[in-house]
Amino acid sequence: MAAKIPEKYLDLFKGKKAFANLGTLMPDGRPQVTPVWFDYDGEHVLFNSARGRQKDLNVRRDPRVSLSIVDPENPYRYIEVRGRVTDITQEGADDSINKLAKKYLGVDKYPYAQPGEVRVIYKVRPEHVHGNG
């Protein structure tokens, strides 16, 4: 069942340059955590990565994820979102990473693209949401 992001935390998703610590599961069940840029479409938390990276391999095998987002202005205020990746697509992924680069770096084009890199968008459906602050 989908959970909603409480209104009092929406500024972390839209207004601030907060990073999400994305937790995925390795094949042997060990956790793997990576800081990621993210977006929110009003229903899903979105993150963008390159195909073949560890988080990509992990969510393709096991779609369960957790995202911990800390307020950059108050480290005691945070929200955790647990859910599942429900969609993985290349469609619009280059535009998505450029939009995120604008938000996080203030540039129009993502500057760290590697030759042959294939960008992918992951949609996370929140199933459990918990916040503090």
N, CA, C and O atoms as a GROMACS GRO file, in nm:
protein
  532
    1MET      N    1   0.084  -0.118   0.000
    1MET     CA    2   0.000   0.000   0.000
    1MET      C    3   0.089   0.124   0.000
    1MET      O    4   0.186   0.132   0.075
    2ALA      N    5   0.055   0.220  -0.083
    2ALA     CA    6   0.135   0.342  -0.095
    2ALA      C    7   0.114   0.434   0.025
    2ALA      O    8   0.004   0.445   0.078
    3ALA      N    9   0.221   0.499   0.066
    3ALA     CA   10   0.217   0.597   0.174
    3ALA      C   11   0.239   0.735   0.113
    3ALA      O   12   0.300   0.749   0.007
    4LYS      N   13   0.189   0.836   0.181
    4LYS     CA   14   0.206   0.975   0.135
    4LYS      C   15   0.320   1.041   0.211
    4LYS      O   16   0.346   1.010   0.327
    5ILE      N   17   0.386   1.133   0.143
    5ILE     CA   18   0.487   1.216   0.209
    5ILE      C   19   0.411   1.326   0.283
    5ILE      O   20   0.337   1.402   0.220
    6PRO      N   21   0.429   1.337   0.415
    6PRO     CA   22   0.358   1.442   0.488
    6PRO      C   23   0.397   1.582   0.438
    6PRO      O   24   0.513   1.608   0.406
    7GLU      N   25   0.299   1.668   0.432
    7GLU     CA   26   0.320   1.804   0.380
    7GLU      C   27   0.434   1.876   0.451
    7GLU      O   28   0.507   1.953   0.388
    8LYS      N   29   0.452   1.852   0.581
    8LYS     CA   30   0.555   1.925   0.655
    8LYS      C   31   0.698   1.887   0.614
    8LYS      O   32   0.793   1.951   0.658
    9TYR      N   33   0.713   1.782   0.531
    9TYR     CA   34   0.844   1.742   0.482
    9TYR      C   35   0.864   1.770   0.333
    9TYR      O   36   0.971   1.743   0.278
   10LEU      N   37   0.764   1.824   0.268
   10LEU     CA   38   0.774   1.845   0.124
   10LEU      C   39   0.886   1.941   0.085
   10LEU      O   40   0.938   1.932  -0.026
   11ASP      N   41   0.925   2.032   0.176
   11ASP     CA   42   1.035   2.123   0.144
   11ASP      C   43   1.165   2.046   0.121
   11ASP      O   44   1.251   2.093   0.046
   12LEU      N   45   1.181   1.930   0.184
   12LEU     CA   46   1.302   1.849   0.162
   12LEU      C   47   1.303   1.788   0.022
   12LEU      O   48   1.409   1.754  -0.031
   13PHE      N   49   1.186   1.775  -0.038
   13PHE     CA   50   1.174   1.714  -0.169
   13PHE      C   51   1.177   1.817  -0.282
   13PHE      O   52   1.220   1.787  -0.393
   14LYS      N   53   1.133   1.937  -0.254
   14LYS     CA   54   1.122   2.037  -0.360
   14LYS      C   55   1.206   2.162  -0.339
   14LYS      O   56   1.263   2.214  -0.435
   15GLY      N   57   1.216   2.211  -0.218
   15GLY     CA   58   1.277   2.341  -0.198
   15GLY      C   59   1.424   2.342  -0.164
   15GLY      O   60   1.493   2.441  -0.190
   16LYS      N   61   1.475   2.235  -0.105
   16LYS     CA   62   1.612   2.236  -0.055
   16LYS      C   63   1.700   2.141  -0.136
   16LYS      O   64   1.651   2.052  -0.206
   17LYS      N   65   1.829   2.161  -0.124
   17LYS     CA   66   1.926   2.073  -0.190
   17LYS      C   67   1.964   1.959  -0.097
   17LYS      O   68   2.083   1.935  -0.073
   18ALA      N   69   1.865   1.890  -0.046
   18ALA     CA   70   1.890   1.776   0.042
   18ALA      C   71   1.931   1.656  -0.042
   18ALA      O   72   1.881   1.636  -0.153
   19PHE      N   73   2.022   1.577   0.010
   19PHE     CA   74   2.062   1.452  -0.053
   19PHE      C   75   1.986   1.338   0.014
   19PHE      O   76   1.950   1.346   0.131
   20ALA      N   77   1.961   1.233  -0.062
   20ALA     CA   78   1.901   1.113  -0.007
   20ALA      C   79   2.009   1.007   0.004
   20ALA      O   80   2.087   0.988  -0.089
   21ASN      N   81   2.015   0.940   0.117
   21ASN     CA   82   2.101   0.823   0.131
   21ASN      C   83   2.016   0.703   0.093
   21ASN      O   84   1.923   0.665   0.165
   22LEU      N   85   2.049   0.644  -0.021
   22LEU     CA   86   1.971   0.534  -0.078
   22LEU      C   87   2.029   0.402  -0.032
   22LEU      O   88   2.146   0.372  -0.055
   23GLY      N   89   1.946   0.322   0.034
   23GLY     CA   90   1.986   0.189   0.076
   23GLY      C   91   1.926   0.084  -0.015
   23GLY      O   92   1.805   0.081  -0.038
   24THR      N   93   2.013  -0.004  -0.067
   24THR     CA   94   1.970  -0.117  -0.149
   24THR      C   95   2.030  -0.242  -0.086
   24THR      O   96   2.107  -0.234   0.010
   25LEU      N   97   1.995  -0.358  -0.141
   25LEU     CA   98   2.045  -0.484  -0.088
   25LEU      C   99   2.137  -0.554  -0.187
   25LEU      O  100   2.102  -0.572  -0.304
   26MET      N  101   2.255  -0.594  -0.139
   26MET     CA  102   2.350  -0.669  -0.221
   26MET      C  103   2.297  -0.813  -0.237
   26MET      O  104   2.207  -0.854  -0.164
   27PRO      N  105   2.353  -0.889  -0.332
   27PRO     CA  106   2.304  -1.026  -0.353
   27PRO      C  107   2.307  -1.113  -0.227
   27PRO      O  108   2.223  -1.202  -0.212
   28ASP      N  109   2.403  -1.089  -0.137
   28ASP     CA  110   2.412  -1.170  -0.016
   28ASP      C  111   2.331  -1.112   0.100
   28ASP      O  112   2.337  -1.163   0.212
   29GLY      N  113   2.254  -1.006   0.074
   29GLY     CA  114   2.168  -0.946   0.175
   29GLY      C  115   2.230  -0.831   0.252
   29GLY      O  116   2.160  -0.764   0.328
   30ARG      N  117   2.360  -0.806   0.233
   30ARG     CA  118   2.423  -0.693   0.301
   30ARG      C  119   2.368  -0.563   0.244
   30ARG      O  120   2.338  -0.555   0.125
   31PRO      N  121   2.354  -0.460   0.330
   31PRO     CA  122   2.307  -0.331   0.279
   31PRO      C  123   2.416  -0.258   0.202
   31PRO      O  124   2.535  -0.274   0.230
   32GLN      N  125   2.375  -0.179   0.106
   32GLN     CA  126   2.464  -0.092   0.029
   32GLN      C  127   2.397   0.045   0.028
   32GLN      O  128   2.280   0.056  -0.010
   33VAL      N  129   2.469   0.150   0.068
   33VAL     CA  130   2.412   0.284   0.080
   33VAL      C  131   2.492   0.382  -0.004
   33VAL      O  132   2.615   0.382  -0.001
   34THR      N  133   2.421   0.464  -0.079
   34THR     CA  134   2.483   0.563  -0.167
   34THR      C  135   2.407   0.695  -0.156
   34THR      O  136   2.284   0.694  -0.161
   35PRO      N  137   2.477   0.809  -0.142
   35PRO     CA  138   2.405   0.936  -0.149
   35PRO      C  139   2.364   0.964  -0.294
   35PRO      O  140   2.442   0.943  -0.387
   36VAL      N  141   2.241   1.011  -0.311
   36VAL     CA  142   2.190   1.039  -0.446
   36VAL      C  143   2.113   1.170  -0.448
   36VAL      O  144   2.057   1.214  -0.348
   37TRP      N  145   2.112   1.231  -0.566
   37TRP     CA  146   2.020   1.340  -0.594
   37TRP      C  147   1.884   1.274  -0.617
   37TRP      O  148   1.876   1.159  -0.658
   38PHE      N  149   1.778   1.350  -0.589
   38PHE     CA  150   1.645   1.290  -0.606
   38PHE      C  151   1.544   1.397  -0.642
   38PHE      O  152   1.570   1.517  -0.632
   39ASP      N  153   1.428   1.351  -0.685
   39ASP     CA  154   1.316   1.438  -0.719
   39ASP      C  155   1.189   1.370  -0.667
   39ASP      O  156   1.193   1.256  -0.620
   40TYR      N  157   1.080   1.441  -0.676
   40TYR     CA  158   0.951   1.389  -0.629
   40TYR      C  159   0.844   1.434  -0.726
   40TYR      O  160   0.836   1.552  -0.759
   41ASP      N  161   0.761   1.341  -0.772
   41ASP     CA  162   0.656   1.376  -0.868
   41ASP      C  163   0.518   1.389  -0.804
   41ASP      O  164   0.417   1.395  -0.874
   42GLY      N  165   0.514   1.394  -0.671
   42GLY     CA  166   0.388   1.403  -0.600
   42GLY      C  167   0.336   1.267  -0.556
   42GLY      O  168   0.245   1.259  -0.474
   43GLU      N  169   0.394   1.161  -0.611
   43GLU     CA  170   0.354   1.024  -0.576
   43GLU      C  171   0.476   0.935  -0.554
   43GLU      O  172   0.478   0.854  -0.460
   44HIS      N  173   0.576   0.949  -0.639
   44HIS     CA  174   0.696   0.867  -0.633
   44HIS      C  175   0.820   0.952  -0.604
   44HIS      O  176   0.829   1.068  -0.645
   45VAL      N  177   0.914   0.893  -0.532
   45VAL     CA  178   1.047   0.952  -0.520
   45VAL      C  179   1.127   0.899  -0.638
   45VAL      O  180   1.128   0.779  -0.664
   46LEU      N  181   1.194   0.990  -0.708
   46LEU     CA  182   1.270   0.953  -0.828
   46LEU      C  183   1.418   0.974  -0.803
   46LEU      O  184   1.458   1.074  -0.743
   47PHE      N  185   1.499   0.880  -0.849
   47PHE     CA  186   1.642   0.903  -0.852
   47PHE      C  187   1.694   0.857  -0.987
   47PHE      O  188   1.627   0.783  -1.059
   48ASN      N  189   1.813   0.900  -1.020
   48ASN     CA  190   1.870   0.880  -1.152
   48ASN      C  191   2.010   0.821  -1.134
   48ASN      O  192   2.084   0.864  -1.046
   49SER      N  193   2.044   0.724  -1.214
   49SER     CA  194   2.177   0.665  -1.209
   49SER      C  195   2.215   0.615  -1.348
   49SER      O  196   2.137   0.627  -1.443
   50ALA      N  197   2.334   0.560  -1.358
   50ALA     CA  198   2.378   0.499  -1.484
   50ALA      C  199   2.356   0.349  -1.476
   50ALA      O  200   2.377   0.287  -1.372
   51ARG      N  201   2.314   0.292  -1.587
   51ARG     CA  202   2.293   0.148  -1.593
   51ARG      C  203   2.426   0.077  -1.563
   51ARG      O  204   2.532   0.119  -1.609
   52GLY      N  205   2.417  -0.030  -1.485
   52GLY     CA  206   2.535  -0.110  -1.454
   52GLY      C  207   2.603  -0.076  -1.323
   52GLY      O  208   2.689  -0.152  -1.278
   53ARG      N  209   2.567   0.036  -1.262
   53ARG     CA  210   2.624   0.068  -1.131
   53ARG      C  211   2.564  -0.026  -1.026
   53ARG      O  212   2.463  -0.091  -1.050
   54GLN      N  213   2.628  -0.032  -0.908
   54GLN     CA  214   2.585  -0.127  -0.806
   54GLN      C  215   2.439  -0.107  -0.766
   54GLN      O  216   2.365  -0.205  -0.753
   55LYS      N  217   2.396   0.018  -0.747
   55LYS     CA  218   2.257   0.040  -0.707
   55LYS      C  219   2.161  -0.005  -0.817
   55LYS      O  220   2.052  -0.054  -0.787
   56ASP      N  221   2.200   0.012  -0.943
   56ASP     CA  222   2.119  -0.033  -1.055
   56ASP      C  223   2.105  -0.185  -1.052
   56ASP      O  224   1.994  -0.238  -1.063
   57LEU      N  225   2.216  -0.255  -1.037
   57LEU     CA  226   2.213  -0.401  -1.031
   57LEU      C  227   2.130  -0.449  -0.913
   57LEU      O  228   2.052  -0.544  -0.924
   58ASN      N  229   2.146  -0.382  -0.798
   58ASN     CA  230   2.074  -0.424  -0.678
   58ASN      C  231   1.923  -0.409  -0.693
   58ASN      O  232   1.849  -0.501  -0.660
   59VAL      N  233   1.876  -0.293  -0.742
   59VAL     CA  234   1.730  -0.273  -0.750
   59VAL      C  235   1.666  -0.354  -0.861
   59VAL      O  236   1.547  -0.384  -0.854
   60ARG      N  237   1.741  -0.389  -0.962
   60ARG     CA  238   1.686  -0.477  -1.066
   60ARG      C  239   1.664  -0.619  -1.010
   60ARG      O  240   1.571  -0.688  -1.051
   61ARG      N  241   1.748  -0.660  -0.917
   61ARG     CA  242   1.737  -0.791  -0.855
   61ARG      C  243   1.636  -0.790  -0.740
   61ARG      O  244   1.559  -0.885  -0.724
   62ASP      N  245   1.638  -0.683  -0.660
   62ASP     CA  246   1.551  -0.672  -0.543
   62ASP      C  247   1.506  -0.526  -0.533
   62ASP      O  248   1.587  -0.440  -0.498
   63PRO      N  249   1.380  -0.497  -0.563
   63PRO     CA  250   1.335  -0.358  -0.572
   63PRO      C  251   1.313  -0.287  -0.439
   63PRO      O  252   1.276  -0.169  -0.438
   64ARG      N  253   1.334  -0.354  -0.327
   64ARG     CA  254   1.313  -0.291  -0.196
   64ARG      C  255   1.427  -0.192  -0.168
   64ARG      O  256   1.544  -0.227  -0.179
   65VAL      N  257   1.389  -0.068  -0.131
   65VAL     CA  258   1.487   0.036  -0.103
   65VAL      C  259   1.443   0.117   0.018
   65VAL      O  260   1.328   0.111   0.061
   66SER      N  261   1.537   0.191   0.071
   66SER     CA  262   1.510   0.288   0.177
   66SER      C  263   1.586   0.414   0.143
   66SER      O  264   1.700   0.409   0.097
   67LEU      N  265   1.522   0.529   0.165
   67LEU     CA  266   1.587   0.658   0.144
   67LEU      C  267   1.578   0.737   0.274
   67LEU      O  268   1.470   0.753   0.331
   68SER      N  269   1.690   0.786   0.318
   68SER     CA  270   1.695   0.873   0.436
   68SER      C  271   1.737   1.010   0.388
   68SER      O  272   1.843   1.027   0.328
   69ILE      N  273   1.653   1.110   0.416
   69ILE     CA  274   1.676   1.246   0.368
   69ILE      C  275   1.686   1.337   0.490
   69ILE      O  276   1.590   1.350   0.567
   70VAL      N  277   1.802   1.400   0.507
   70VAL     CA  278   1.829   1.487   0.621
   70VAL      C  279   1.819   1.632   0.576
   70VAL      O  280   1.871   1.668   0.470
   71ASP      N  281   1.753   1.714   0.654
   71ASP     CA  282   1.743   1.857   0.625
   71ASP      C  283   1.884   1.917   0.632
   71ASP      O  284   1.949   1.909   0.736
   72PRO      N  285   1.932   1.978   0.523
   72PRO     CA  286   2.067   2.034   0.525
   72PRO      C  287   2.083   2.152   0.622
   72PRO      O  288   2.195   2.189   0.656
   73GLU      N  289   1.972   2.210   0.667
   73GLU     CA  290   1.977   2.321   0.761
   73GLU      C  291   1.958   2.277   0.907
   73GLU      O  292   1.984   2.354   0.999
   74ASN      N  293   1.913   2.153   0.927
   74ASN     CA  294   1.889   2.103   1.062
   74ASN      C  295   1.906   1.951   1.060
   74ASN      O  296   1.812   1.879   1.025
   75PRO      N  297   2.024   1.900   1.096
   75PRO     CA  298   2.051   1.757   1.085
   75PRO      C  299   1.965   1.669   1.176
   75PRO      O  300   1.969   1.546   1.164
   76TYR      N  301   1.890   1.728   1.267
   76TYR     CA  302   1.800   1.651   1.353
   76TYR      C  303   1.662   1.634   1.291
   76TYR      O  304   1.577   1.564   1.346
   77ARG      N  305   1.640   1.699   1.177
   77ARG     CA  306   1.513   1.687   1.105
   77ARG      C  307   1.538   1.599   0.983
   77ARG      O  308   1.624   1.628   0.900
   78TYR      N  309   1.461   1.493   0.972
   78TYR     CA  310   1.481   1.400   0.860
   78TYR      C  311   1.352   1.328   0.829
   78TYR      O  312   1.255   1.332   0.906
   79ILE      N  313   1.352   1.261   0.716
   79ILE     CA  314   1.244   1.171   0.680
   79ILE      C  315   1.306   1.044   0.621
   79ILE      O  316   1.403   1.050   0.546
   80GLU      N  317   1.249   0.932   0.656
   80GLU     CA  318   1.288   0.806   0.595
   80GLU      C  319   1.171   0.756   0.512
   80GLU      O  320   1.057   0.757   0.558
   81VAL      N  321   1.201   0.712   0.391
   81VAL     CA  322   1.101   0.657   0.300
   81VAL      C  323   1.144   0.516   0.265
   81VAL      O  324   1.251   0.496   0.207
   82ARG      N  325   1.062   0.418   0.300
   82ARG     CA  326   1.087   0.281   0.258
   82ARG      C  327   0.984   0.243   0.154
   82ARG      O  328   0.866   0.277   0.166
   83GLY      N  329   1.029   0.173   0.052
   83GLY     CA  330   0.937   0.134  -0.053
   83GLY      C  331   1.001   0.044  -0.155
   83GLY      O  332   1.102  -0.022  -0.128
   84ARG      N  333   0.942   0.042  -0.272
   84ARG     CA  334   0.989  -0.044  -0.381
   84ARG      C  335   1.006   0.039  -0.508
   84ARG      O  336   0.929   0.131  -0.535
   85VAL      N  337   1.107   0.004  -0.584
   85VAL     CA  338   1.122   0.060  -0.718
   85VAL      C  339   1.018  -0.008  -0.805
   85VAL      O  340   1.020  -0.130  -0.824
   86THR      N  341   0.926   0.072  -0.857
   86THR     CA  342   0.816   0.017  -0.936
   86THR      C  343   0.835   0.036  -1.086
   86THR      O  344   0.766  -0.027  -1.166
   87ASP      N  345   0.930   0.122  -1.123
   87ASP     CA  346   0.953   0.147  -1.265
   87ASP      C  347   1.098   0.188  -1.285
   87ASP      O  348   1.153   0.266  -1.208
   88ILE      N  349   1.158   0.133  -1.388
   88ILE     CA  350   1.295   0.169  -1.429
   88ILE      C  351   1.287   0.200  -1.577
   88ILE      O  352   1.245   0.117  -1.657
   89THR      N  353   1.328   0.322  -1.614
   89THR     CA  354   1.317   0.360  -1.755
   89THR      C  355   1.432   0.450  -1.798
   89THR      O  356   1.484   0.529  -1.719
   90GLN      N  357   1.470   0.436  -1.922
   90GLN     CA  358   1.567   0.526  -1.983
   90GLN      C  359   1.498   0.649  -2.041
   90GLN      O  360   1.561   0.753  -2.063
   91GLU      N  361   1.367   0.637  -2.065
   91GLU     CA  362   1.291   0.745  -2.127
   91GLU      C  363   1.292   0.869  -2.038
   91GLU      O  364   1.247   0.864  -1.924
   92GLY      N  365   1.345   0.979  -2.090
   92GLY     CA  366   1.351   1.105  -2.017
   92GLY      C  367   1.464   1.114  -1.916
   92GLY      O  368   1.475   1.213  -1.844
   93ALA      N  369   1.550   1.010  -1.908
   93ALA     CA  370   1.655   1.006  -1.806
   93ALA      C  371   1.760   1.114  -1.827
   93ALA      O  372   1.811   1.168  -1.729
   94ASP      N  373   1.795   1.145  -1.951
   94ASP     CA  374   1.895   1.252  -1.974
   94ASP      C  375   1.839   1.387  -1.931
   94ASP      O  376   1.910   1.467  -1.870
   95ASP      N  377   1.713   1.413  -1.963
   95ASP     CA  378   1.650   1.538  -1.918
   95ASP      C  379   1.642   1.542  -1.766
   95ASP      O  380   1.661   1.648  -1.705
   96SER      N  381   1.613   1.428  -1.705
   96SER     CA  382   1.603   1.419  -1.560
   96SER      C  383   1.735   1.453  -1.492
   96SER      O  384   1.737   1.530  -1.396
   97ILE      N  385   1.846   1.396  -1.540
   97ILE     CA  386   1.975   1.422  -1.475
   97ILE      C  387   2.016   1.567  -1.498
   97ILE      O  388   2.082   1.626  -1.412
   98ASN      N  389   1.979   1.626  -1.611
   98ASN     CA  390   2.008   1.767  -1.634
   98ASN      C  391   1.926   1.856  -1.540
   98ASN      O  392   1.976   1.957  -1.490
   99LYS      N  393   1.801   1.818  -1.515
   99LYS     CA  394   1.717   1.892  -1.420
   99LYS      C  395   1.776   1.884  -1.279
   99LYS      O  396   1.779   1.983  -1.206
  100LEU      N  397   1.823   1.766  -1.242
  100LEU     CA  398   1.886   1.750  -1.111
  100LEU      C  399   2.017   1.828  -1.101
  100LEU      O  400   2.048   1.884  -0.996
  101ALA      N  401   2.093   1.831  -1.210
  101ALA     CA  402   2.218   1.909  -1.211
  101ALA      C  403   2.188   2.057  -1.191
  101ALA      O  404   2.265   2.128  -1.126
  102LYS      N  405   2.078   2.105  -1.247
  102LYS     CA  406   2.037   2.244  -1.228
  102LYS      C  407   2.006   2.270  -1.081
  102LYS      O  408   2.049   2.370  -1.025
  103LYS      N  409   1.930   2.179  -1.020
  103LYS     CA  410   1.892   2.193  -0.879
  103LYS      C  411   2.014   2.187  -0.787
  103LYS      O  412   2.029   2.271  -0.698
  104TYR      N  413   2.101   2.090  -0.807
  104TYR     CA  414   2.210   2.066  -0.713
  104TYR      C  415   2.339   2.142  -0.745
  104TYR      O  416   2.414   2.178  -0.654
  105LEU      N  417   2.365   2.167  -0.872
  105LEU     CA  418   2.490   2.232  -0.911
  105LEU      C  419   2.472   2.370  -0.972
  105LEU      O  420   2.568   2.447  -0.983
  106GLY      N  421   2.348   2.403  -1.011
  106GLY     CA  422   2.323   2.532  -1.075
  106GLY      C  423   2.369   2.538  -1.219
  106GLY      O  424   2.391   2.647  -1.272
  107VAL      N  425   2.384   2.421  -1.285
  107VAL     CA  426   2.426   2.416  -1.425
  107VAL      C  427   2.314   2.353  -1.509
  107VAL      O  428   2.231   2.278  -1.458
  108ASP      N  429   2.314   2.386  -1.638
  108ASP     CA  430   2.207   2.339  -1.726
  108ASP      C  431   2.226   2.194  -1.772
  108ASP      O  432   2.128   2.127  -1.807
  109LYS      N  433   2.351   2.147  -1.773
  109LYS     CA  434   2.379   2.013  -1.825
  109LYS      C  435   2.465   1.937  -1.724
  109LYS      O  436   2.561   1.991  -1.670
  110TYR      N  437   2.429   1.812  -1.700
  110TYR     CA  438   2.503   1.725  -1.609
  110TYR      C  439   2.649   1.714  -1.655
  110TYR      O  440   2.675   1.664  -1.765
  111PRO      N  441   2.744   1.759  -1.573
  111PRO     CA  442   2.883   1.767  -1.620
  111PRO      C  443   2.966   1.640  -1.602
  111PRO      O  444   3.081   1.637  -1.646
  112TYR      N  445   2.912   1.536  -1.540
  112TYR     CA  446   2.993   1.419  -1.509
  112TYR      C  447   2.962   1.296  -1.595
  112TYR      O  448   3.002   1.185  -1.562
  113ALA      N  449   2.891   1.317  -1.705
  113ALA     CA  450   2.856   1.204  -1.792
  113ALA      C  451   2.982   1.140  -1.848
  113ALA      O  452   3.078   1.208  -1.884
  114GLN      N  453   2.980   1.007  -1.855
  114GLN     CA  454   3.091   0.930  -1.909
  114GLN      C  455   3.055   0.879  -2.049
  114GLN      O  456   2.937   0.854  -2.076
  115PRO      N  457   3.152   0.864  -2.137
  115PRO     CA  458   3.123   0.811  -2.271
  115PRO      C  459   3.052   0.675  -2.262
  115PRO      O  460   3.096   0.586  -2.190
  116GLY      N  461   2.945   0.660  -2.336
  116GLY     CA  462   2.871   0.535  -2.341
  116GLY      C  463   2.777   0.512  -2.223
  116GLY      O  464   2.709   0.410  -2.218
  117GLU      N  465   2.774   0.604  -2.130
  117GLU     CA  466   2.689   0.590  -2.013
  117GLU      C  467   2.542   0.597  -2.052
  117GLU      O  468   2.503   0.683  -2.131
  118VAL      N  469   2.461   0.508  -1.997
  118VAL     CA  470   2.316   0.508  -2.022
  118VAL      C  471   2.249   0.546  -1.891
  118VAL      O  472   2.257   0.473  -1.792
  119ARG      N  473   2.181   0.661  -1.891
  119ARG     CA  474   2.113   0.710  -1.771
  119ARG      C  475   1.977   0.642  -1.757
  119ARG      O  476   1.912   0.607  -1.856
  120VAL      N  477   1.935   0.625  -1.632
  120VAL     CA  478   1.811   0.556  -1.602
  120VAL      C  479   1.741   0.629  -1.487
  120VAL      O  480   1.806   0.678  -1.394
  121ILE      N  481   1.607   0.636  -1.494
  121ILE     CA  482   1.526   0.691  -1.385
  121ILE      C  483   1.461   0.573  -1.311
  121ILE      O  484   1.412   0.479  -1.373
  122TYR      N  485   1.462   0.582  -1.178
  122TYR     CA  486   1.400   0.482  -1.092
  122TYR      C  487   1.287   0.550  -1.016
  122TYR      O  488   1.307   0.656  -0.957
  123LYS      N  489   1.168   0.490  -1.018
  123LYS     CA  490   1.054   0.543  -0.944
  123LYS      C  491   1.032   0.456  -0.821
  123LYS      O  492   1.015   0.334  -0.831
  124VAL      N  493   1.033   0.520  -0.705
  124VAL     CA  494   1.012   0.450  -0.579
  124VAL      C  495   0.872   0.482  -0.527
  124VAL      O  496   0.837   0.599  -0.507
  125ARG      N  497   0.792   0.379  -0.506
  125ARG     CA  498   0.660   0.397  -0.445
  125ARG      C  499   0.678   0.388  -0.294
  125ARG      O  500   0.712   0.281  -0.242
  126PRO      N  501   0.655   0.498  -0.220
  126PRO     CA  502   0.667   0.493  -0.075
  126PRO      C  503   0.565   0.396  -0.015
  126PRO      O  504   0.446   0.400  -0.048
  127GLU      N  505   0.613   0.309   0.075
  127GLU     CA  506   0.525   0.216   0.146
  127GLU      C  507   0.522   0.247   0.296
  127GLU      O  508   0.422   0.219   0.363
  128HIS      N  509   0.629   0.304   0.347
  128HIS     CA  510   0.637   0.342   0.488
  128HIS      C  511   0.716   0.473   0.495
  128HIS      O  512   0.823   0.485   0.436
  129VAL      N  513   0.662   0.569   0.567
  129VAL     CA  514   0.726   0.701   0.581
  129VAL      C  515   0.733   0.734   0.729
  129VAL      O  516   0.634   0.722   0.801
  130HIS      N  517   0.851   0.775   0.772
  130HIS     CA  518   0.869   0.815   0.912
  130HIS      C  519   0.960   0.937   0.915
  130HIS      O  520   1.063   0.939   0.849
  131GLY      N  521   0.921   1.038   0.991
  131GLY     CA  522   1.002   1.158   1.001
  131GLY      C  523   1.024   1.202   1.143
  131GLY      O  524   0.960   1.153   1.236
  132ASN      N  525   1.117   1.293   1.159
  132ASN     CA  526   1.146   1.352   1.289
  132ASN      C  527   1.175   1.500   1.267
  132ASN      O  528   1.252   1.538   1.178
  133GLY      N  529   1.114   1.582   1.347
  133GLY     CA  530   1.143   1.725   1.340
  133GLY      C  531   1.043   1.806   1.263
  133GLY      O  532   1.059   1.927   1.251
   0.00000   0.00000   0.00000
